[in-house]
Amino acid sequence: MFDQFILEVQNNPKLRKRLIMAAALLVLAIFLYSLWPRKQFQRYELKDTGLKSDLNFGHLDGSNKLYYYNGSAFLSRDIASNKDDVLYSGSRLPAPHRIFWAGSKGVLINFKSSFYYTLVEEKLRSMGKRVDSSTKQYTWYLDFASGNLYLVSNLPFKTNMVEYSEKDSSIYMVDDNSFIDSEGDGGPDLDSFNVTTFNKIQLTSDLLITGAENLSKCPDSLNNSIVCIVALDREKPNNQNLYAVDKDGKLSIIFESSGILLPTNQSDKYLSIGESKSNNSEITEGSDLHGPAQLVDIINKKEVRLGFDAGGAGSAVSLDTDGSFYVLDNYLSSKTVKKKTPYYYRSGQIYGNKAKSKAYEAKMDNKLFESLFINNAGYGKDGSSL
C-alpha cells in the first residue's frame, strides 16, 4: 500500500505539489508556534532578613515594612531602603515567648524567662503580686507611645487566634487554654483589647465551635462581622468551616468546606485542601494532611481547582490582583525534592475555574523556610504579606 502511494505521488504532479505545500505549511505552523508568546509564571525572590524566629519575632506588614525585636528595642524596617526606626526601647523586659504586633502601636506579649528586675516584675509588685508559675503565664500589652505595660489576660494568647484591626484600634484574641473538651457544650471565649483606651471586653463566651485553628479579618462585604474563625465542623470532624462573629457576639457559618481551610493575603479568599485517599484520620491541630488544592471565594462561593496537591500545615499563599498566585508549602517540598536540596514553590495563573502553575526552586535553607512559616515573613510580587 505504501509503495502504491509513493508511485501515485510520483505520477501525479498536482498531488505532489499539494503535499509539498502542506508540509511547508506544517513546518511554518510549528515555527510560528515556537515564537508565540507563552505565559511566563512569575519567578519570586525570597529574601533572608537575617532575623531569627525565636529571638526577633519578625512580622511583615503590607508591602514594605518589617517589624522586629532585637532584644532591647522594638523596631520597624523599611525593606526598600533597609532603614530601621526605633518604636520603643529603654525598659528591661523578660525574654519573650510570643509577640503579636499591633502595627506600630504596640505589642501583645507572653514572656518565658528572666522575669526578675524587669518591668514585668515591677508591674506585678504594684498589683500586689509576685513572679510565680501563674503570673508567668500572663499576657501583656506594651504601648510604644507611653512605654506603659498593661495586663490583658491571666492566660497566654493562642497562636493564630489573634488579629489586629486598625479600623477598630482593637486586638481580637482567644486565650491559649480557654477551650473546653470538644465533647462538651462549651467553646472558646473571644475578647477584644482596645489599644487606645487599653480596655478589655469579652465579646462572647462559649462559642459553639471546636478545634479553632485561625482567627482573621472578615471580608469588607460582611459589614456587621468583626472577625472570622476557621474551626472544625462538629458533625463532620474531617471538615473545617469558616465562621463569622458579629458585633453582638453572634456566630454564623460563612463557608462549609470538605477539608482544610487556610487563609490567604486576601480576606475573601481561602486555600481549601480537599480530602485525599490517603487521609484516613480526623483533622487535628497542626495537621499534616494533604490533598487537592482549591482557591475558594467565600463570598461568591466560587472554587478554582489549582491542579496540584498541597499540605494542610505550613502553607503560605499570596494572591495578586491580576489572578496570579504563589504557594509555598511543606508538602510540595517533601514530595518534589530530596532532603538537602532547595525547597520548591508553585507560581501560577487562574483561568476561570481552573489554574495553571509551575514548580520553581526556592533559594533558601531549612531554617529560613521554617521561620518564613512561623512568622509569615514572606511576600509576593505585589508585596502582599503571606
N, C-alpha and C positions, 0 to 999 in steps of 0.2 A: 504493500500500500504506500509506503514511504517513497519507494523508487518510482512508483507511478506519479506521485505528487511532484517529485523533482522533475520528471520528464515533462509533466504538464506545464510547469513553470518555465522550463527551457523553451517549450514550443509555443508559449502564449505570451507575447511581449506586453500586452495590456495588464495581465495578471502579475507579471514580473515587476512592472512599473508600480502597480498598486502596493505590492508587498514591500518594495523599497521605500515608498513614501510612508507606509505605516510604520516601518522600522525606524525611519528618520524621525517621525513624529513621537514615537515612543521614547527615543533617546532624548529628544528635546524636552518632553514632558518630565523625564527623570531629572534632567539638568535643571529645569526651572523649579522643580520641587525641592531640589537641594539648596537652591538660592532663596526659597520662600522664607520670610521671617517667621521663626517659631517662638513660642512662649518661653522666655528665659526666666525661670523661677529665681526669685531674689536670693542672693547669697548674703547671709548675715555675718556680722563680725561680733564675736563675744569678747568683751574687754575685761581683763583681770584688774580689778580696782586695787588689789593689794590688801584688801580688808579680810579679816578672819571672822567667820560667822559666830564663833563662841566668845569673841573678845570685842568686836567692833559693832555688831548688830546693825549692819548696813541696810538701808532701805531706799530704793529708787522711787522717786515721786515724779510722775509725769515724764517730760521729755529730757530734762537736763539737770535735775537736782538729785543729789545723793546725800542722805543723812547718815551720820555715823558717830560712834562714841570711841574716843581714843584712850580711855582710862582715867582721864582727868577733865575732859571737856566734851560737850556735845556740839557737833559741827555740821554744817551743810557745805557741799562741794558742788561748784558749777562744773559739770563734766566737760563742756566745751573749752573753758579756759583753765580748768584744773585749779581754780582758786577756791580756797577754804574761807568760810566765815564762821566765827565762834558764836554759837547760840547761847551757851551758858557754860560757865566754869567758876571755880572758886570754892566749892564745898566738897568736903571729903565724903564720899559715898561708899557703901559696901559694894562688893563685887556683884554685878547684875547677873541674873539668871535669864530673864526675858525682858525685852524692851519693845514697846509699841509706840510708834511715833504719831503724834497729833500734828503733823506738818511741822512748822517752825514755832508752834505754840508751846509744846512741852512733850513729855514722855510719860507713858504708863510703865511702871517698873515692878518686877519681882526681883528681890535680891537673894543671894545664895550663901554668902560667907563674908567674913571680915566686918562684922557689924559694930564692933566696939570703937569708941571715939570717932563716930561718924554723925552726920546729920540725922540719920535714922534713929540712932540711939538717943540723941538729944531730943528728937521729937517724941519718942516713946516715953522718956522721963517726964516731959512736960504733960503727958497724958496720964501719969501715974503708973506707967507700965515699965517693963524691963525686957531686955533681949532674952527670949526663950524659944522653944520649939514651935510655939503657937504664933508668936509675933513675927517670927522669921518668914511665915507664910503670907504676911500682909502684902496687899497690892497698894502701891503709892503712885501719886501723880506729882511730877516735878514741873512747876511752872517756870519757864525760862525767863519771862519778863521780871518777875518778882524774886525768883530764887526760892520761893516757898514750897514746902513739901506737904502734900495733902494725903490723908489716909482715905483710900477709895473703898477697900474691901478687906475683910479679915481672911479672905481666901485668895489664892493666886488666880489670875485670869487664864482662861483656856486658850491655848494656841489655835489660831484660825477662827476663833469665836469672838473676835473683837474688830470693830470698824469705827473709823473716824468720819464724821460728817462735818465738813467745813461750813455748809449751809446752816446746820443746826448748832454749830460750835459744841458738839457733843461727841463723846466716845460711847458707843454701844458695846456691851460686853456680857459674857456669860462666865461665871466663876468655874474654875477648873474641876472642882468636885461637887458641883451643885446638882449633878444628875442623880435621879433615883433609879433603882433597878427597873429595867425595861418591862418587867412583868407586872410592875405596879401601875398605879393610875397617875403618878406624878411625872414631872419632867423638869427641864431646866428653868431657872429664873433669868429674865432679861432685864438688865439695868442700864441706865444712862448716866454719864457723868459730864456735866457742863464745864468746859474748860475756861469759861468766862466768869461764871458765878461760883464755880467749884462746889456745886451741889450735886448730890447723887439722888436719883429717883429710880425706884423699882417700877418698871413699866408693866410687867406682868410676872406672875409666878405660876409654876407648874404648867408650862407649855406642854400641850398634849402631843409631844413628839419624842422620838428616841433615837439614839445614835447620831446626834447632830455632829456634822463634820465641818461646816463652813458658814460663817456669817459675813454678809457683804451688802453693798448698796443695792437697792432695788432700782429697776428701770424708772426713768423720769415719768413714763406714762402711767405708772401706778402711784398716782398723786397722794393718796392717803396712807401709803405704806412707808415705814421708816427704815426697816431692814428686811433682808431676805435670808432665809436659813435653809441649807441643804441638810436633810435628815432622812432616816430610813422610813420606809413605808411599814407601818406596824403589821399590816396584813400580808405584805409581800416582802420578807426580810432580805431578798436579793436586790431590791429596787430602792433607789433614793428619789425623793421628791423635793421640789422647791416650794417652800412656804414663805408667805409674806406676813409680817406683823405690822398692823396699822397703829395709828396714834392712840387708839383706845386699848391697845394691847391684845386685840383680837387676831387670831391665827386663821389663815386661809391658804389652800393649796393653789399654787400658780401653775405648776407643771408637774405631771406624773411621768417618770421615766421608766424604762425597762432595764435599767442597770445603774451605773455610777454617773453622777453629775459633778463636773469640775468647772469653777468659774473661769472666765477669761478677762481680758482687759476692757471688755465692753459689757456693761451691766445687763443687757438684754440677750447676751449670747453665752451659751454654756457648751462645754465639751461633754458629750454623752458617750460613755463606754458601755456598749451593749453586752449581752450575755454571750459567752463563748462556750463551746462544747467542753472545754477543759475546766470551766468554772463550776465546780460542784459544791462549793461551800458558801455559807452566808457571808455577806459583806460585813467586815469588822473595821474598827478604826485602824487607819494605816494599812488598809487592804492593798495587796499587790495583784489583785485580779486584773485580767486583761481581756480585751475583746474588740469587736469592730467599732471604730471611732466615727461619731457623727457630730456635726455642729448644729446646735439647736437654738432657734429663735423662740424664746419662751413667750413672747407677746403674740407673734403671728402663728405660733405653733408649726413653724416650718423646720424641717430636718434636712440636712445636707450630708450625704454619705461621703466621707473623706477618702475611702478606698484603702485603708490600712488599719491594722490593729494598734491600739495604744494601751498603756497601763493605767490602772486606777489609783496609783500613788506616785507622787513625784513628777507630775506632768506640768509643763508650763506652756501656755498658749497665748499668742499675740495675734490680733486681727487688725488689718489695715482697712481704711475706708474704701479702697479700690477692689476689695474682695480677695486680696491675697492674705495668706495666713502662714504661721510659723508654729511648729510643735516640737518641743524638746522633751524627751521622755525616757525614763529609766528602762522601760520595756523595749523601746526601739533599739537602744544601745545594747542591751543584753542579747537581743536576737540577731543583730547585724554585725557586731564587731567582737573581736576577741578581747580578753581581759586587759591587756596592756596597750591597746591601740586607742586612738581618739574616739570620742563618742560621736554619734550621728544625730542629726535632726532632719525634719522634713519641712520643706518650704513648698507652698502650693498656691493654687488659684481656684476659686469657686466659680463654677459654671452652672447656673440654675440650681438643680437639686443634686448635682454631683460635683466632684472636685478632682483635680489632677495635682500630683505632687511628686517631688523627687527628694531622695535622701542625700544629705551632704555631710562631710566631716565637720565636726565642731572642734576647733583648735583650743583644747583646754585639757587639764589633767583632772583626775578624780576629785581632788579637794575643791577645785573651782566649781566643778559640776555639782557637788553636794551643797556647797554654800550658795550657789545660784538658786537652788530649790528651797533651801532653808529660809533665805532672806528675800526671795523673789527678786534678786539683784540681776535682772536681765531685761532687755528691751528689744523691740522690733525696729524695723527700718523707719517707722514713723515716730520712734522714741517712746512708744507706749510701754509702760512697765508691764512685766509678765506676772 
